[in-house]
Amino acid sequence: MIVFATSRTRIFLVLLLGLAIAACTDTAPKGGGDILVIGDSVLAWNGRSDQAIPDVIGKTLGRQVTNKAVPGAKFANGSALFSAIGFDIQQQYPGGSWNWIVLNGGANDLGFDDCKCAACRPAVAKLIGPDAMSGAIPAFLSRLRASGAQVLWMGYYKGNGKGSFEGCRDDLVLLERRIARFAANTQGVTFLDSEAVINPADPTQFASDNTHPSPKGSALIGAYLANAISERDARSQ
């Protein structure tokens, strides 16, 4: 016999899942800190073994990194419940004063949204318009800059052709071209494409799901981002 969960049970299970995920993220220091990382699973992956991209950034620079990235998070999540437990990247931002904010996002908006990696141009435009200045992403990045933080957006890498989100490739490239244009025209905002260090032909750089980075992949990206931060801010803590 199949027993279907009631709405109350489903909500309870979602809350349990969210609490479990939240427990795996760092506690943000009251009032802010040094380097904040927010985003999706690419930034969160390998975190249980302290080998996620933010872990590498912290170890490379010798600085305090707070990682609030959550697997499955969208940049803009329409569900208030899911947003409250970390599945909205904008809601991961705890406020306060930070020296650097590193973030990514967008893949889950296209992969899990109505377009499901198919006809996603309207979804891309909602995140960032053809002018590269309108939409949810420019508005949020401007808000982060207004807090005084330097902002670093990490672009996605090209997959190895065996993982998920392959159908999203063209729209993700378009999304990130627009973000790069926004960054080029906005002081204090930097766009870095992780494709510069990830080789899609090297399976050792990918996790077993062929989508997320392996510890080796996270190390490559983390060192790349850390170097960019160091070039712009030689101070260490």
C-alpha positions as CSV (number, residue, x, y, z in Angstrom):
1,M,0.0,0.0,0.0
2,I,1.3,3.5,-0.9
3,V,0.7,6.1,1.7
4,F,0.9,9.7,0.5
5,A,2.3,12.3,2.8
6,T,-0.1,15.1,3.9
7,S,0.7,18.7,3.2
8,R,1.7,19.2,6.8
9,T,4.0,16.2,6.7
10,R,5.6,17.4,3.4
11,I,6.2,20.8,5.0
12,F,7.7,19.2,8.1
13,L,10.0,17.1,5.9
14,V,11.1,20.2,3.9
15,L,11.9,22.0,7.2
16,L,13.9,19.0,8.4
17,L,15.9,19.0,5.2
18,G,16.5,22.7,5.4
19,L,17.6,22.5,9.0
20,A,20.0,19.7,8.1
21,I,21.5,21.7,5.2
22,A,21.6,24.9,7.3
23,A,23.6,23.0,9.9
24,C,26.2,22.2,7.3
25,T,26.8,25.9,6.5
26,D,28.9,28.2,8.5
27,T,27.5,30.6,11.1
28,A,27.9,34.1,9.9
29,P,29.8,36.4,12.5
30,K,27.5,39.0,13.9
31,G,27.9,42.2,12.0
32,G,29.8,40.6,9.1
33,G,33.3,39.3,8.6
34,D,36.1,39.0,6.1
35,I,35.1,36.8,3.1
36,L,31.5,35.6,2.6
37,V,30.6,32.9,0.1
38,I,27.0,32.4,-1.1
39,G,25.7,30.3,-3.9
40,D,24.7,26.8,-5.0
41,S,26.2,23.3,-4.9
42,V,29.3,24.1,-7.0
43,L,30.5,26.2,-4.1
44,A,29.2,23.9,-1.4
45,W,30.5,20.6,-2.9
46,N,33.2,18.7,-0.9
47,G,32.4,20.8,2.1
48,R,32.0,17.8,4.4
49,S,35.7,17.0,4.0
50,D,36.7,20.7,4.2
51,Q,37.7,20.6,0.6
52,A,35.1,22.9,-0.9
53,I,36.1,25.9,-3.0
54,P,35.6,28.3,0.0
55,D,37.8,26.1,2.2
56,V,40.5,26.3,-0.4
57,I,40.2,30.1,-0.6
58,G,40.5,30.4,3.2
59,K,43.5,28.0,3.4
60,T,45.3,29.7,0.4
61,L,44.9,33.2,1.7
62,G,45.0,32.5,5.4
63,R,41.8,34.4,5.9
64,Q,38.5,33.8,7.5
65,V,35.9,32.5,5.0
66,T,32.2,32.0,5.9
67,N,30.4,29.7,3.5
68,K,26.6,29.9,3.3
69,A,26.3,28.2,-0.1
70,V,23.5,25.6,-0.3
71,P,23.1,22.7,-2.8
72,G,20.1,23.2,-5.0
73,A,19.8,26.9,-4.3
74,K,18.4,29.2,-7.0
75,F,19.4,32.8,-7.4
76,A,15.7,33.7,-7.1
77,N,13.5,31.2,-5.4
78,G,9.7,31.9,-5.6
79,S,9.0,29.8,-2.5
80,A,9.1,31.7,0.8
81,L,9.6,28.5,2.7
82,F,12.5,27.3,0.6
83,S,14.0,30.8,0.5
84,A,13.9,30.9,4.3
85,I,16.1,27.8,4.7
86,G,18.8,28.7,2.2
87,F,17.5,27.8,-1.2
88,D,17.5,31.4,-2.4
89,I,21.0,32.7,-2.9
90,Q,19.9,36.3,-2.2
91,Q,18.5,35.2,1.1
92,Q,21.8,33.5,2.1
93,Y,23.3,37.0,2.4
94,P,23.1,37.8,6.1
95,G,23.9,41.5,5.8
96,G,26.6,43.2,7.8
97,S,30.0,44.4,6.7
98,W,32.2,42.1,4.6
99,N,35.5,42.7,2.8
100,W,34.7,40.3,0.0
101,I,31.6,38.5,-1.2
102,V,32.1,35.6,-3.5
103,L,29.0,34.1,-5.3
104,N,27.6,32.1,-8.2
105,G,24.2,31.0,-9.3
106,G,21.7,30.7,-12.1
107,A,22.0,27.0,-13.2
108,N,19.2,25.8,-10.9
109,D,17.0,28.7,-12.0
110,L,17.2,27.4,-15.6
111,G,17.4,23.7,-14.8
112,F,14.6,23.6,-12.3
113,D,12.5,26.4,-13.6
114,D,9.6,26.0,-16.1
115,C,12.1,26.1,-19.0
116,K,14.1,23.1,-17.6
117,C,17.2,23.9,-19.7
118,A,15.1,24.3,-22.9
119,A,13.6,27.6,-24.0
120,C,15.2,29.6,-21.2
121,R,15.8,33.1,-22.8
122,P,13.0,34.7,-20.8
123,A,14.3,33.2,-17.6
124,V,17.8,34.5,-18.4
125,A,16.4,38.0,-19.1
126,K,14.6,38.0,-15.8
127,L,17.9,37.3,-14.1
128,I,19.8,39.8,-16.2
129,G,18.5,41.7,-19.2
130,P,20.1,42.2,-22.7
131,D,21.4,45.5,-21.5
132,A,23.4,43.7,-18.7
133,M,22.2,46.3,-16.2
134,S,18.6,45.3,-15.5
135,G,17.2,42.2,-13.7
136,A,17.6,40.4,-10.4
137,I,21.3,39.8,-10.6
138,P,22.5,43.4,-11.3
139,A,20.1,44.7,-8.6
140,F,21.5,42.2,-6.0
141,L,25.2,42.9,-7.0
142,S,24.6,46.6,-6.7
143,R,23.1,46.0,-3.3
144,L,26.2,44.0,-2.2
145,R,28.5,46.7,-3.5
146,A,26.6,49.4,-1.7
147,S,27.5,47.6,1.6
148,G,31.1,48.3,0.8
149,A,32.2,44.8,-0.1
150,Q,34.3,43.8,-3.1
151,V,32.2,41.4,-5.1
152,L,33.5,38.4,-7.1
153,W,31.1,36.4,-9.3
154,M,32.4,32.9,-10.2
155,G,31.2,31.6,-13.6
156,Y,30.4,28.0,-14.2
157,Y,32.8,25.6,-16.0
158,K,32.0,23.6,-19.1
159,G,30.9,20.1,-18.1
160,N,32.4,16.9,-19.4
161,G,29.3,16.0,-21.5
162,K,28.1,13.3,-19.1
163,G,26.5,15.3,-16.2
164,S,23.3,17.2,-15.8
165,F,22.6,20.8,-17.0
166,E,24.2,20.0,-20.4
167,G,21.1,21.4,-22.2
168,C,21.6,24.7,-20.2
169,R,25.0,25.4,-21.7
170,D,23.9,28.0,-24.3
171,D,21.8,29.9,-21.9
172,L,24.3,29.8,-19.1
173,V,26.9,31.2,-21.5
174,L,24.6,34.0,-22.4
175,L,23.8,34.6,-18.7
176,E,27.4,34.9,-17.8
177,R,28.4,37.0,-20.8
178,R,25.9,39.6,-19.5
179,I,27.2,39.3,-15.9
180,A,30.8,39.8,-17.2
181,R,29.6,42.9,-19.0
182,F,28.0,44.2,-15.9
183,A,31.2,43.6,-13.9
184,A,33.3,45.3,-16.5
185,N,31.2,48.4,-16.1
186,T,30.8,48.3,-12.4
187,Q,33.6,49.3,-10.0
188,G,34.3,46.7,-7.3
189,V,32.6,43.9,-9.1
190,T,34.8,41.1,-10.7
191,F,33.7,38.2,-13.0
192,L,35.9,35.2,-13.2
193,D,35.1,32.2,-15.3
194,S,36.1,28.9,-13.7
195,E,36.5,27.4,-17.2
196,A,39.9,29.0,-17.1
197,V,41.1,26.2,-14.8
198,I,38.7,23.3,-15.3
199,N,39.5,20.9,-18.2
200,P,36.3,19.1,-19.3
201,A,38.5,16.3,-20.7
202,D,40.0,15.5,-17.3
203,P,37.6,13.2,-15.4
204,T,39.6,13.6,-12.2
205,Q,38.4,17.2,-11.9
206,F,34.8,16.0,-11.6
207,A,32.8,14.3,-8.9
208,S,31.2,10.9,-9.6
209,D,28.1,12.6,-10.8
210,N,30.1,14.2,-13.6
211,T,28.6,17.6,-12.7
212,H,30.1,18.9,-9.5
213,P,33.8,19.4,-8.9
214,S,36.0,16.7,-7.3
215,P,38.3,17.8,-4.5
216,K,40.9,18.3,-7.2
217,G,38.5,20.5,-9.2
218,S,37.5,22.5,-6.1
219,A,41.2,23.0,-5.3
220,L,41.9,24.4,-8.8
221,I,38.9,26.8,-8.7
222,G,39.6,27.8,-5.1
223,A,43.2,28.7,-5.8
224,Y,42.2,30.6,-8.9
225,L,39.7,32.7,-7.0
226,A,42.1,33.2,-4.1
227,N,44.7,34.5,-6.5
228,A,42.3,37.0,-7.9
229,I,41.4,38.2,-4.4
230,S,45.1,38.4,-3.5
231,E,45.9,40.5,-6.6
232,R,43.2,43.0,-5.6
233,D,43.7,42.9,-1.9
234,A,47.1,41.7,-0.5
235,R,46.0,42.1,3.1
236,S,45.7,38.8,5.0
237,Q,44.2,38.0,8.4
